Amino acid sequence: MASVAALPKPPFCIGFAAESEKVLEYARAKRLRKGIPMLIANDVSQAMGKSTNQITIITDEEELSFPEKEKLQVAEEIVQSLARHLDKLNL
């Protein structure tokens, strides 16, 4: 991911951080380390084997935390957030 994000004209890259502790701290560091504009973080210990998940979307501008929802609803939140972010960037 970091090598793609470092290309002269990189595609818009989204990372995922499935962490089991210090979720936001590790996710923030991962996003910066990879040089990506957006990262979706979740506590993997709370989501494995369940039909629900709780995520935080991290960008340079904001951190959006969503309550626990069905995974399909979580996917919809990610797509909507991505669309808003791309619209702001005129992409």
PDB file of N, CA, C and O in Angstrom:
ATOM      1  N   MET A   1       0.827  -1.180   0.000  1.00  0.00           N
ATOM      2  CA  MET A   1       0.000   0.000   0.000  1.00  0.00           C
ATOM      3  C   MET A   1       0.875   1.248   0.000  1.00  0.00           C
ATOM      4  O   MET A   1       0.615   2.188  -0.752  1.00  0.00           O
ATOM      5  N   ALA A   2       1.904   1.266   0.833  1.00  0.00           N
ATOM      6  CA  ALA A   2       2.763   2.451   0.930  1.00  0.00           C
ATOM      7  C   ALA A   2       3.449   2.741  -0.397  1.00  0.00           C
ATOM      8  O   ALA A   2       3.585   3.904  -0.778  1.00  0.00           O
ATOM      9  N   SER A   3       3.883   1.701  -1.110  1.00  0.00           N
ATOM     10  CA  SER A   3       4.561   1.927  -2.389  1.00  0.00           C
ATOM     11  C   SER A   3       3.590   2.461  -3.439  1.00  0.00           C
ATOM     12  O   SER A   3       3.978   3.286  -4.266  1.00  0.00           O
ATOM     13  N   VAL A   4       2.355   2.016  -3.423  1.00  0.00           N
ATOM     14  CA  VAL A   4       1.347   2.537  -4.357  1.00  0.00           C
ATOM     15  C   VAL A   4       1.017   3.983  -4.006  1.00  0.00           C
ATOM     16  O   VAL A   4       0.933   4.832  -4.894  1.00  0.00           O
ATOM     17  N   ALA A   5       0.831   4.267  -2.733  1.00  0.00           N
ATOM     18  CA  ALA A   5       0.510   5.631  -2.296  1.00  0.00           C
ATOM     19  C   ALA A   5       1.648   6.604  -2.587  1.00  0.00           C
ATOM     20  O   ALA A   5       1.420   7.809  -2.685  1.00  0.00           O
ATOM     21  N   ALA A   6       2.870   6.093  -2.724  1.00  0.00           N
ATOM     22  CA  ALA A   6       4.032   6.942  -2.972  1.00  0.00           C
ATOM     23  C   ALA A   6       4.296   7.182  -4.460  1.00  0.00           C
ATOM     24  O   ALA A   6       5.232   7.903  -4.807  1.00  0.00           O
ATOM     25  N   LEU A   7       3.497   6.598  -5.333  1.00  0.00           N
ATOM     26  CA  LEU A   7       3.673   6.811  -6.772  1.00  0.00           C
ATOM     27  C   LEU A   7       3.500   8.288  -7.113  1.00  0.00           C
ATOM     28  O   LEU A   7       2.819   9.016  -6.390  1.00  0.00           O
ATOM     29  N   PRO A   8       4.118   8.741  -8.222  1.00  0.00           N
ATOM     30  CA  PRO A   8       3.972  10.153  -8.599  1.00  0.00           C
ATOM     31  C   PRO A   8       2.510  10.587  -8.761  1.00  0.00           C
ATOM     32  O   PRO A   8       2.147  11.692  -8.356  1.00  0.00           O
ATOM     33  N   LYS A   9       1.685   9.744  -9.339  1.00  0.00           N
ATOM     34  CA  LYS A   9       0.249  10.024  -9.470  1.00  0.00           C
ATOM     35  C   LYS A   9      -0.512   8.839  -8.881  1.00  0.00           C
ATOM     36  O   LYS A   9      -1.042   8.008  -9.618  1.00  0.00           O
ATOM     37  N   PRO A  10      -0.564   8.766  -7.559  1.00  0.00           N
ATOM     38  CA  PRO A  10      -1.165   7.582  -6.928  1.00  0.00           C
ATOM     39  C   PRO A  10      -2.682   7.549  -7.074  1.00  0.00           C
ATOM     40  O   PRO A  10      -3.333   8.593  -7.122  1.00  0.00           O
ATOM     41  N   PRO A  11      -3.236   6.346  -7.143  1.00  0.00           N
ATOM     42  CA  PRO A  11      -4.692   6.243  -7.054  1.00  0.00           C
ATOM     43  C   PRO A  11      -5.105   6.584  -5.625  1.00  0.00           C
ATOM     44  O   PRO A  11      -4.277   6.600  -4.714  1.00  0.00           O
ATOM     45  N   PHE A  12      -6.379   6.852  -5.445  1.00  0.00           N
ATOM     46  CA  PHE A  12      -6.869   7.118  -4.096  1.00  0.00           C
ATOM     47  C   PHE A  12      -6.828   5.801  -3.335  1.00  0.00           C
ATOM     48  O   PHE A  12      -7.495   4.842  -3.721  1.00  0.00           O
ATOM     49  N   CYS A  13      -6.061   5.747  -2.271  1.00  0.00           N
ATOM     50  CA  CYS A  13      -5.870   4.511  -1.508  1.00  0.00           C
ATOM     51  C   CYS A  13      -6.605   4.577  -0.171  1.00  0.00           C
ATOM     52  O   CYS A  13      -6.558   5.587   0.532  1.00  0.00           O
ATOM     53  N   ILE A  14      -7.278   3.491   0.160  1.00  0.00           N
ATOM     54  CA  ILE A  14      -7.954   3.361   1.451  1.00  0.00           C
ATOM     55  C   ILE A  14      -7.366   2.155   2.155  1.00  0.00           C
ATOM     56  O   ILE A  14      -7.290   1.068   1.583  1.00  0.00           O
ATOM     57  N   GLY A  15      -6.954   2.347   3.383  1.00  0.00           N
ATOM     58  CA  GLY A  15      -6.413   1.243   4.170  1.00  0.00           C
ATOM     59  C   GLY A  15      -7.409   0.759   5.201  1.00  0.00           C
ATOM     60  O   GLY A  15      -8.378   1.443   5.532  1.00  0.00           O
ATOM     61  N   PHE A  16      -7.150  -0.426   5.695  1.00  0.00           N
ATOM     62  CA  PHE A  16      -7.965  -1.003   6.759  1.00  0.00           C
ATOM     63  C   PHE A  16      -7.040  -1.433   7.887  1.00  0.00           C
ATOM     64  O   PHE A  16      -5.976  -2.004   7.648  1.00  0.00           O
ATOM     65  N   ALA A  17      -7.446  -1.160   9.094  1.00  0.00           N
ATOM     66  CA  ALA A  17      -6.681  -1.568  10.272  1.00  0.00           C
ATOM     67  C   ALA A  17      -7.606  -2.358  11.185  1.00  0.00           C
ATOM     68  O   ALA A  17      -8.480  -1.797  11.845  1.00  0.00           O
ATOM     69  N   ALA A  18      -7.402  -3.647  11.211  1.00  0.00           N
ATOM     70  CA  ALA A  18      -8.156  -4.522  12.114  1.00  0.00           C
ATOM     71  C   ALA A  18      -7.255  -4.780  13.312  1.00  0.00           C
ATOM     72  O   ALA A  18      -6.370  -5.635  13.266  1.00  0.00           O
ATOM     73  N   GLU A  19      -7.486  -4.046  14.364  1.00  0.00           N
ATOM     74  CA  GLU A  19      -6.620  -4.095  15.540  1.00  0.00           C
ATOM     75  C   GLU A  19      -7.342  -4.753  16.709  1.00  0.00           C
ATOM     76  O   GLU A  19      -8.571  -4.822  16.737  1.00  0.00           O
ATOM     77  N   SER A  20      -6.568  -5.232  17.664  1.00  0.00           N
ATOM     78  CA  SER A  20      -7.168  -5.850  18.849  1.00  0.00           C
ATOM     79  C   SER A  20      -6.927  -5.033  20.121  1.00  0.00           C
ATOM     80  O   SER A  20      -7.506  -5.325  21.167  1.00  0.00           O
ATOM     81  N   GLU A  21      -6.082  -4.024  20.032  1.00  0.00           N
ATOM     82  CA  GLU A  21      -5.846  -3.133  21.170  1.00  0.00           C
ATOM     83  C   GLU A  21      -5.375  -1.789  20.639  1.00  0.00           C
ATOM     84  O   GLU A  21      -4.837  -1.701  19.535  1.00  0.00           O
ATOM     85  N   LYS A  22      -5.580  -0.752  21.424  1.00  0.00           N
ATOM     86  CA  LYS A  22      -5.187   0.604  21.031  1.00  0.00           C
ATOM     87  C   LYS A  22      -5.583   0.880  19.577  1.00  0.00           C
ATOM     88  O   LYS A  22      -4.781   1.360  18.776  1.00  0.00           O
ATOM     89  N   VAL A  23      -6.821   0.569  19.267  1.00  0.00           N
ATOM     90  CA  VAL A  23      -7.301   0.585  17.886  1.00  0.00           C
ATOM     91  C   VAL A  23      -7.039   1.919  17.200  1.00  0.00           C
ATOM     92  O   VAL A  23      -6.413   1.949  16.140  1.00  0.00           O
ATOM     93  N   LEU A  24      -7.494   3.005  17.770  1.00  0.00           N
ATOM     94  CA  LEU A  24      -7.331   4.300  17.103  1.00  0.00           C
ATOM     95  C   LEU A  24      -5.880   4.745  17.060  1.00  0.00           C
ATOM     96  O   LEU A  24      -5.423   5.286  16.052  1.00  0.00           O
ATOM     97  N   GLU A  25      -5.165   4.526  18.130  1.00  0.00           N
ATOM     98  CA  GLU A  25      -3.744   4.906  18.158  1.00  0.00           C
ATOM     99  C   GLU A  25      -2.968   4.180  17.057  1.00  0.00           C
ATOM    100  O   GLU A  25      -2.222   4.807  16.305  1.00  0.00           O
ATOM    101  N   TYR A  26      -3.141   2.875  16.963  1.00  0.00           N
ATOM    102  CA  TYR A  26      -2.434   2.092  15.952  1.00  0.00           C
ATOM    103  C   TYR A  26      -2.914   2.432  14.544  1.00  0.00           C
ATOM    104  O   TYR A  26      -2.115   2.472  13.608  1.00  0.00           O
ATOM    105  N   ALA A  27      -4.210   2.675  14.392  1.00  0.00           N
ATOM    106  CA  ALA A  27      -4.759   3.002  13.076  1.00  0.00           C
ATOM    107  C   ALA A  27      -4.250   4.355  12.582  1.00  0.00           C
ATOM    108  O   ALA A  27      -3.892   4.493  11.412  1.00  0.00           O
ATOM    109  N   ARG A  28      -4.216   5.340  13.455  1.00  0.00           N
ATOM    110  CA  ARG A  28      -3.688   6.653  13.065  1.00  0.00           C
ATOM    111  C   ARG A  28      -2.244   6.523  12.589  1.00  0.00           C
ATOM    112  O   ARG A  28      -1.868   7.074  11.554  1.00  0.00           O
ATOM    113  N   ALA A  29      -1.450   5.797  13.347  1.00  0.00           N
ATOM    114  CA  ALA A  29      -0.037   5.614  12.994  1.00  0.00           C
ATOM    115  C   ALA A  29       0.104   4.866  11.672  1.00  0.00           C
ATOM    116  O   ALA A  29       0.962   5.201  10.855  1.00  0.00           O
ATOM    117  N   LYS A  30      -0.724   3.867  11.463  1.00  0.00           N
ATOM    118  CA  LYS A  30      -0.668   3.091  10.221  1.00  0.00           C
ATOM    119  C   LYS A  30      -0.998   3.970   9.021  1.00  0.00           C
ATOM    120  O   LYS A  30      -0.325   3.890   7.993  1.00  0.00           O
ATOM    121  N   ARG A  31      -2.022   4.804   9.138  1.00  0.00           N
ATOM    122  CA  ARG A  31      -2.397   5.685   8.023  1.00  0.00           C
ATOM    123  C   ARG A  31      -1.250   6.618   7.661  1.00  0.00           C
ATOM    124  O   ARG A  31      -0.950   6.808   6.482  1.00  0.00           O
ATOM    125  N   LEU A  32      -0.613   7.195   8.663  1.00  0.00           N
ATOM    126  CA  LEU A  32       0.515   8.093   8.404  1.00  0.00           C
ATOM    127  C   LEU A  32       1.708   7.343   7.834  1.00  0.00           C
ATOM    128  O   LEU A  32       2.368   7.822   6.912  1.00  0.00           O
ATOM    129  N   ARG A  33       1.981   6.175   8.379  1.00  0.00           N
ATOM    130  CA  ARG A  33       3.113   5.368   7.915  1.00  0.00           C
ATOM    131  C   ARG A  33       2.934   4.962   6.454  1.00  0.00           C
ATOM    132  O   ARG A  33       3.897   4.956   5.686  1.00  0.00           O
ATOM    133  N   LYS A  34       1.723   4.629   6.078  1.00  0.00           N
ATOM    134  CA  LYS A  34       1.439   4.201   4.701  1.00  0.00           C
ATOM    135  C   LYS A  34       1.273   5.386   3.752  1.00  0.00           C
ATOM    136  O   LYS A  34       1.346   5.220   2.535  1.00  0.00           O
ATOM    137  N   GLY A  35       1.050   6.577   4.303  1.00  0.00           N
ATOM    138  CA  GLY A  35       0.877   7.760   3.469  1.00  0.00           C
ATOM    139  C   GLY A  35      -0.420   7.751   2.684  1.00  0.00           C
ATOM    140  O   GLY A  35      -0.463   8.194   1.536  1.00  0.00           O
ATOM    141  N   ILE A  36      -1.479   7.248   3.303  1.00  0.00           N
ATOM    142  CA  ILE A  36      -2.763   7.138   2.610  1.00  0.00           C
ATOM    143  C   ILE A  36      -3.759   8.158   3.158  1.00  0.00           C
ATOM    144  O   ILE A  36      -3.682   8.537   4.327  1.00  0.00           O
ATOM    145  N   PRO A  37      -4.695   8.604   2.315  1.00  0.00           N
ATOM    146  CA  PRO A  37      -5.625   9.645   2.749  1.00  0.00           C
ATOM    147  C   PRO A  37      -6.767   9.169   3.640  1.00  0.00           C
ATOM    148  O   PRO A  37      -7.377   9.973   4.345  1.00  0.00           O
ATOM    149  N   MET A  38      -7.063   7.873   3.618  1.00  0.00           N
ATOM    150  CA  MET A  38      -8.200   7.375   4.395  1.00  0.00           C
ATOM    151  C   MET A  38      -7.905   5.976   4.914  1.00  0.00           C
ATOM    152  O   MET A  38      -7.311   5.146   4.226  1.00  0.00           O
ATOM    153  N   LEU A  39      -8.338   5.740   6.148  1.00  0.00           N
ATOM    154  CA  LEU A  39      -8.168   4.416   6.752  1.00  0.00           C
ATOM    155  C   LEU A  39      -9.418   4.086   7.562  1.00  0.00           C
ATOM    156  O   LEU A  39      -9.961   4.940   8.262  1.00  0.00           O
ATOM    157  N   ILE A  40      -9.861   2.845   7.458  1.00  0.00           N
ATOM    158  CA  ILE A  40     -11.008   2.352   8.210  1.00  0.00           C
ATOM    159  C   ILE A  40     -10.464   1.483   9.339  1.00  0.00           C
ATOM    160  O   ILE A  40      -9.752   0.510   9.091  1.00  0.00           O
ATOM    161  N   ALA A  41     -10.796   1.833  10.569  1.00  0.00           N
ATOM    162  CA  ALA A  41     -10.294   1.093  11.730  1.00  0.00           C
ATOM    163  C   ALA A  41     -11.431   0.372  12.430  1.00  0.00           C
ATOM    164  O   ALA A  41     -12.545   0.884  12.540  1.00  0.00           O
ATOM    165  N   ASN A  42     -11.124  -0.830  12.901  1.00  0.00           N
ATOM    166  CA  ASN A  42     -12.093  -1.535  13.738  1.00  0.00           C
ATOM    167  C   ASN A  42     -11.366  -2.435  14.724  1.00  0.00           C
ATOM    168  O   ASN A  42     -10.210  -2.808  14.526  1.00  0.00           O
ATOM    169  N   ASP A  43     -12.074  -2.769  15.781  1.00  0.00           N
ATOM    170  CA  ASP A  43     -11.562  -3.677  16.805  1.00  0.00           C
ATOM    171  C   ASP A  43     -11.920  -5.090  16.368  1.00  0.00           C
ATOM    172  O   ASP A  43     -13.067  -5.519  16.492  1.00  0.00           O
ATOM    173  N   VAL A  44     -10.934  -5.799  15.861  1.00  0.00           N
ATOM    174  CA  VAL A  44     -11.179  -7.128  15.304  1.00  0.00           C
ATOM    175  C   VAL A  44     -11.710  -8.095  16.353  1.00  0.00           C
ATOM    176  O   VAL A  44     -12.456  -9.017  16.023  1.00  0.00           O
ATOM    177  N   SER A  45     -11.342  -7.900  17.592  1.00  0.00           N
ATOM    178  CA  SER A  45     -11.809  -8.817  18.640  1.00  0.00           C
ATOM    179  C   SER A  45     -13.309  -8.685  18.879  1.00  0.00           C
ATOM    180  O   SER A  45     -13.938  -9.602  19.409  1.00  0.00           O
ATOM    181  N   GLN A  46     -13.884  -7.550  18.489  1.00  0.00           N
ATOM    182  CA  GLN A  46     -15.320  -7.334  18.664  1.00  0.00           C
ATOM    183  C   GLN A  46     -16.134  -7.715  17.432  1.00  0.00           C
ATOM    184  O   GLN A  46     -17.356  -7.842  17.517  1.00  0.00           O
ATOM    185  N   ALA A  47     -15.473  -7.900  16.282  1.00  0.00           N
ATOM    186  CA  ALA A  47     -16.204  -8.108  15.028  1.00  0.00           C
ATOM    187  C   ALA A  47     -16.153  -9.540  14.506  1.00  0.00           C
ATOM    188  O   ALA A  47     -17.051  -9.959  13.776  1.00  0.00           O
ATOM    189  N   MET A  48     -15.139 -10.281  14.860  1.00  0.00           N
ATOM    190  CA  MET A  48     -14.976 -11.630  14.311  1.00  0.00           C
ATOM    191  C   MET A  48     -16.144 -12.528  14.702  1.00  0.00           C
ATOM    192  O   MET A  48     -16.508 -12.628  15.873  1.00  0.00           O
ATOM    193  N   GLY A  49     -16.718 -13.174  13.698  1.00  0.00           N
ATOM    194  CA  GLY A  49     -17.794 -14.116  13.940  1.00  0.00           C
ATOM    195  C   GLY A  49     -19.141 -13.481  14.221  1.00  0.00           C
ATOM    196  O   GLY A  49     -20.100 -14.180  14.548  1.00  0.00           O
ATOM    197  N   LYS A  50     -19.225 -12.163  14.098  1.00  0.00           N
ATOM    198  CA  LYS A  50     -20.483 -11.454  14.355  1.00  0.00           C
ATOM    199  C   LYS A  50     -21.021 -10.870  13.051  1.00  0.00           C
ATOM    200  O   LYS A  50     -20.279 -10.701  12.084  1.00  0.00           O
ATOM    201  N   SER A  51     -22.282 -10.573  13.036  1.00  0.00           N
ATOM    202  CA  SER A  51     -22.892  -9.948  11.858  1.00  0.00           C
ATOM    203  C   SER A  51     -22.827  -8.426  11.937  1.00  0.00           C
ATOM    204  O   SER A  51     -23.306  -7.731  11.042  1.00  0.00           O
ATOM    205  N   THR A  52     -22.229  -7.911  13.018  1.00  0.00           N
ATOM    206  CA  THR A  52     -22.122  -6.466  13.203  1.00  0.00           C
ATOM    207  C   THR A  52     -20.663  -6.049  13.333  1.00  0.00           C
ATOM    208  O   THR A  52     -19.773  -6.868  13.564  1.00  0.00           O
ATOM    209  N   ASN A  53     -20.453  -4.750  13.178  1.00  0.00           N
ATOM    210  CA  ASN A  53     -19.116  -4.187  13.315  1.00  0.00           C
ATOM    211  C   ASN A  53     -19.263  -2.719  13.705  1.00  0.00           C
ATOM    212  O   ASN A  53     -20.299  -2.100  13.463  1.00  0.00           O
ATOM    213  N   GLN A  54     -18.225  -2.182  14.304  1.00  0.00           N
ATOM    214  CA  GLN A  54     -18.155  -0.767  14.660  1.00  0.00           C
ATOM    215  C   GLN A  54     -16.856  -0.251  14.090  1.00  0.00           C
ATOM    216  O   GLN A  54     -15.799  -0.836  14.330  1.00  0.00           O
ATOM    217  N   ILE A  55     -16.913   0.843  13.332  1.00  0.00           N
ATOM    218  CA  ILE A  55     -15.718   1.364  12.668  1.00  0.00           C
ATOM    219  C   ILE A  55     -15.495   2.833  12.994  1.00  0.00           C
ATOM    220  O   ILE A  55     -16.384   3.540  13.469  1.00  0.00           O
ATOM    221  N   THR A  56     -14.267   3.259  12.717  1.00  0.00           N
ATOM    222  CA  THR A  56     -13.919   4.670  12.702  1.00  0.00           C
ATOM    223  C   THR A  56     -13.209   4.931  11.387  1.00  0.00           C
ATOM    224  O   THR A  56     -12.280   4.211  11.020  1.00  0.00           O
ATOM    225  N   ILE A  57     -13.646   5.962  10.680  1.00  0.00           N
ATOM    226  CA  ILE A  57     -13.011   6.367   9.428  1.00  0.00           C
ATOM    227  C   ILE A  57     -12.091   7.533   9.752  1.00  0.00           C
ATOM    228  O   ILE A  57     -12.523   8.552  10.292  1.00  0.00           O
ATOM    229  N   ILE A  58     -10.818   7.370   9.416  1.00  0.00           N
ATOM    230  CA  ILE A  58      -9.794   8.358   9.753  1.00  0.00           C
ATOM    231  C   ILE A  58      -9.250   8.985   8.473  1.00  0.00           C
ATOM    232  O   ILE A  58      -8.807   8.278   7.568  1.00  0.00           O
ATOM    233  N   THR A  59      -9.286  10.318   8.402  1.00  0.00           N
ATOM    234  CA  THR A  59      -8.683  11.063   7.298  1.00  0.00           C
ATOM    235  C   THR A  59      -7.843  12.192   7.897  1.00  0.00           C
ATOM    236  O   THR A  59      -7.763  12.335   9.117  1.00  0.00           O
ATOM    237  N   ASP A  60      -7.224  12.985   7.038  1.00  0.00           N
ATOM    238  CA  ASP A  60      -6.483  14.153   7.526  1.00  0.00           C
ATOM    239  C   ASP A  60      -7.406  15.131   8.239  1.00  0.00           C
ATOM    240  O   ASP A  60      -7.016  15.761   9.221  1.00  0.00           O
ATOM    241  N   GLU A  61      -8.625  15.253   7.741  1.00  0.00           N
ATOM    242  CA  GLU A  61      -9.548  16.267   8.238  1.00  0.00           C
ATOM    243  C   GLU A  61     -10.378  15.844   9.435  1.00  0.00           C
ATOM    244  O   GLU A  61     -10.772  16.685  10.243  1.00  0.00           O
ATOM    245  N   GLU A  62     -10.652  14.531   9.563  1.00  0.00           N
ATOM    246  CA  GLU A  62     -11.600  14.128  10.597  1.00  0.00           C
ATOM    247  C   GLU A  62     -11.478  12.651  10.962  1.00  0.00           C
ATOM    248  O   GLU A  62     -10.835  11.854  10.280  1.00  0.00           O
ATOM    249  N   GLU A  63     -12.124  12.339  12.063  1.00  0.00           N
ATOM    250  CA  GLU A  63     -12.312  10.950  12.478  1.00  0.00           C
ATOM    251  C   GLU A  63     -13.801  10.771  12.732  1.00  0.00           C
ATOM    252  O   GLU A  63     -14.378  11.415  13.608  1.00  0.00           O
ATOM    253  N   LEU A  64     -14.407   9.896  11.958  1.00  0.00           N
ATOM    254  CA  LEU A  64     -15.836   9.633  12.088  1.00  0.00           C
ATOM    255  C   LEU A  64     -16.032   8.261  12.704  1.00  0.00           C
ATOM    256  O   LEU A  64     -15.685   7.247  12.098  1.00  0.00           O
ATOM    257  N   SER A  65     -16.585   8.226  13.901  1.00  0.00           N
ATOM    258  CA  SER A  65     -16.871   6.951  14.558  1.00  0.00           C
ATOM    259  C   SER A  65     -18.349   6.641  14.394  1.00  0.00           C
ATOM    260  O   SER A  65     -19.206   7.501  14.597  1.00  0.00           O
ATOM    261  N   PHE A  66     -18.630   5.410  14.027  1.00  0.00           N
ATOM    262  CA  PHE A  66     -19.999   4.967  13.809  1.00  0.00           C
ATOM    263  C   PHE A  66     -20.368   3.945  14.873  1.00  0.00           C
ATOM    264  O   PHE A  66     -19.522   3.161  15.303  1.00  0.00           O
ATOM    265  N   PRO A  67     -21.615   3.947  15.296  1.00  0.00           N
ATOM    266  CA  PRO A  67     -22.050   2.937  16.272  1.00  0.00           C
ATOM    267  C   PRO A  67     -22.061   1.558  15.629  1.00  0.00           C
ATOM    268  O   PRO A  67     -22.003   1.433  14.406  1.00  0.00           O
ATOM    269  N   GLU A  68     -22.136   0.543  16.445  1.00  0.00           N
ATOM    270  CA  GLU A  68     -22.186  -0.827  15.941  1.00  0.00           C
ATOM    271  C   GLU A  68     -23.419  -0.997  15.062  1.00  0.00           C
ATOM    272  O   GLU A  68     -24.533  -0.636  15.443  1.00  0.00           O
ATOM    273  N   LYS A  69     -23.188  -1.559  13.867  1.00  0.00           N
ATOM    274  CA  LYS A  69     -24.258  -1.770  12.890  1.00  0.00           C
ATOM    275  C   LYS A  69     -24.026  -3.104  12.195  1.00  0.00           C
ATOM    276  O   LYS A  69     -22.963  -3.711  12.320  1.00  0.00           O
ATOM    277  N   GLU A  70     -25.038  -3.546  11.462  1.00  0.00           N
ATOM    278  CA  GLU A  70     -24.881  -4.714  10.611  1.00  0.00           C
ATOM    279  C   GLU A  70     -23.768  -4.421   9.606  1.00  0.00           C
ATOM    280  O   GLU A  70     -23.602  -3.281   9.172  1.00  0.00           O
ATOM    281  N   LYS A  71     -23.013  -5.446   9.240  1.00  0.00           N
ATOM    282  CA  LYS A  71     -21.850  -5.237   8.374  1.00  0.00           C
ATOM    283  C   LYS A  71     -22.222  -4.638   7.023  1.00  0.00           C
ATOM    284  O   LYS A  71     -21.439  -3.869   6.465  1.00  0.00           O
ATOM    285  N   LEU A  72     -23.394  -4.967   6.482  1.00  0.00           N
ATOM    286  CA  LEU A  72     -23.827  -4.348   5.231  1.00  0.00           C
ATOM    287  C   LEU A  72     -24.016  -2.844   5.423  1.00  0.00           C
ATOM    288  O   LEU A  72     -23.656  -2.063   4.542  1.00  0.00           O
ATOM    289  N   GLN A  73     -24.566  -2.435   6.543  1.00  0.00           N
ATOM    290  CA  GLN A  73     -24.727  -1.005   6.837  1.00  0.00           C
ATOM    291  C   GLN A  73     -23.369  -0.331   7.022  1.00  0.00           C
ATOM    292  O   GLN A  73     -23.184   0.821   6.630  1.00  0.00           O
ATOM    293  N   VAL A  74     -22.431  -1.046   7.613  1.00  0.00           N
ATOM    294  CA  VAL A  74     -21.072  -0.511   7.773  1.00  0.00           C
ATOM    295  C   VAL A  74     -20.456  -0.270   6.397  1.00  0.00           C
ATOM    296  O   VAL A  74     -19.835   0.768   6.165  1.00  0.00           O
ATOM    297  N   ALA A  75     -20.627  -1.226   5.485  1.00  0.00           N
ATOM    298  CA  ALA A  75     -20.104  -1.072   4.124  1.00  0.00           C
ATOM    299  C   ALA A  75     -20.726   0.147   3.445  1.00  0.00           C
ATOM    300  O   ALA A  75     -20.033   0.893   2.753  1.00  0.00           O
ATOM    301  N   GLU A  76     -22.014   0.348   3.637  1.00  0.00           N
ATOM    302  CA  GLU A  76     -22.687   1.515   3.058  1.00  0.00           C
ATOM    303  C   GLU A  76     -22.121   2.809   3.632  1.00  0.00           C
ATOM    304  O   GLU A  76     -21.942   3.780   2.897  1.00  0.00           O
ATOM    305  N   GLU A  77     -21.841   2.840   4.915  1.00  0.00           N
ATOM    306  CA  GLU A  77     -21.242   4.028   5.543  1.00  0.00           C
ATOM    307  C   GLU A  77     -19.873   4.320   4.938  1.00  0.00           C
ATOM    308  O   GLU A  77     -19.534   5.476   4.685  1.00  0.00           O
ATOM    309  N   ILE A  78     -19.093   3.275   4.709  1.00  0.00           N
ATOM    310  CA  ILE A  78     -17.761   3.453   4.114  1.00  0.00           C
ATOM    311  C   ILE A  78     -17.887   4.041   2.718  1.00  0.00           C
ATOM    312  O   ILE A  78     -17.182   4.994   2.385  1.00  0.00           O
ATOM    313  N   VAL A  79     -18.771   3.492   1.899  1.00  0.00           N
ATOM    314  CA  VAL A  79     -18.949   3.976   0.529  1.00  0.00           C
ATOM    315  C   VAL A  79     -19.436   5.427   0.532  1.00  0.00           C
ATOM    316  O   VAL A  79     -18.942   6.241  -0.248  1.00  0.00           O
ATOM    317  N   GLN A  80     -20.385   5.756   1.388  1.00  0.00           N
ATOM    318  CA  GLN A  80     -20.885   7.134   1.460  1.00  0.00           C
ATOM    319  C   GLN A  80     -19.794   8.101   1.904  1.00  0.00           C
ATOM    320  O   GLN A  80     -19.684   9.204   1.370  1.00  0.00           O
ATOM    321  N   SER A  81     -18.997   7.695   2.866  1.00  0.00           N
ATOM    322  CA  SER A  81     -17.905   8.542   3.335  1.00  0.00           C
ATOM    323  C   SER A  81     -16.866   8.732   2.238  1.00  0.00           C
ATOM    324  O   SER A  81     -16.360   9.837   2.041  1.00  0.00           O
ATOM    325  N   LEU A  82     -16.552   7.665   1.532  1.00  0.00           N
ATOM    326  CA  LEU A  82     -15.607   7.751   0.417  1.00  0.00           C
ATOM    327  C   LEU A  82     -16.136   8.702  -0.652  1.00  0.00           C
ATOM    328  O   LEU A  82     -15.387   9.539  -1.156  1.00  0.00           O
ATOM    329  N   ALA A  83     -17.405   8.587  -1.001  1.00  0.00           N
ATOM    330  CA  ALA A  83     -17.993   9.460  -2.019  1.00  0.00           C
ATOM    331  C   ALA A  83     -17.902  10.926  -1.596  1.00  0.00           C
ATOM    332  O   ALA A  83     -17.551  11.782  -2.409  1.00  0.00           O
ATOM    333  N   ARG A  84     -18.213  11.223  -0.337  1.00  0.00           N
ATOM    334  CA  ARG A  84     -18.115  12.606   0.155  1.00  0.00           C
ATOM    335  C   ARG A  84     -16.671  13.104   0.089  1.00  0.00           C
ATOM    336  O   ARG A  84     -16.414  14.241  -0.306  1.00  0.00           O
ATOM    337  N   HIS A  85     -15.745  12.250   0.476  1.00  0.00           N
ATOM    338  CA  HIS A  85     -14.332  12.632   0.481  1.00  0.00           C
ATOM    339  C   HIS A  85     -13.845  12.896  -0.950  1.00  0.00           C
ATOM    340  O   HIS A  85     -13.166  13.892  -1.198  1.00  0.00           O
ATOM    341  N   LEU A  86     -14.185  12.020  -1.880  1.00  0.00           N
ATOM    342  CA  LEU A  86     -13.773  12.203  -3.268  1.00  0.00           C
ATOM    343  C   LEU A  86     -14.408  13.454  -3.864  1.00  0.00           C
ATOM    344  O   LEU A  86     -13.776  14.155  -4.654  1.00  0.00           O
ATOM    345  N   ASP A  87     -15.643  13.735  -3.494  1.00  0.00           N
ATOM    346  CA  ASP A  87     -16.320  14.935  -3.981  1.00  0.00           C
ATOM    347  C   ASP A  87     -15.590  16.190  -3.514  1.00  0.00           C
ATOM    348  O   ASP A  87     -15.433  17.140  -4.281  1.00  0.00           O
ATOM    349  N   LYS A  88     -15.143  16.198  -2.259  1.00  0.00           N
ATOM    350  CA  LYS A  88     -14.384  17.343  -1.732  1.00  0.00           C
ATOM    351  C   LYS A  88     -13.091  17.552  -2.512  1.00  0.00           C
ATOM    352  O   LYS A  88     -12.629  18.681  -2.680  1.00  0.00           O
ATOM    353  N   LEU A  89     -12.513  16.446  -2.987  1.00  0.00           N
ATOM    354  CA  LEU A  89     -11.253  16.514  -3.724  1.00  0.00           C
ATOM    355  C   LEU A  89     -11.464  16.702  -5.222  1.00  0.00           C
ATOM    356  O   LEU A  89     -10.501  16.788  -5.984  1.00  0.00           O
ATOM    357  N   ASN A  90     -12.727  16.764  -5.643  1.00  0.00           N
ATOM    358  CA  ASN A  90     -13.074  16.864  -7.068  1.00  0.00           C
ATOM    359  C   ASN A  90     -12.522  15.703  -7.873  1.00  0.00           C
ATOM    360  O   ASN A  90     -12.040  15.894  -8.990  1.00  0.00           O
ATOM    361  N   LEU A  91     -12.586  14.508  -7.321  1.00  0.00           N
ATOM    362  CA  LEU A  91     -12.109  13.308  -8.028  1.00  0.00           C
ATOM    363  C   LEU A  91     -13.270  12.494  -8.544  1.00  0.00           C
ATOM    364  O   LEU A  91     -13.066  11.451  -9.164  1.00  0.00           O
TER     365      LEU A  91
END
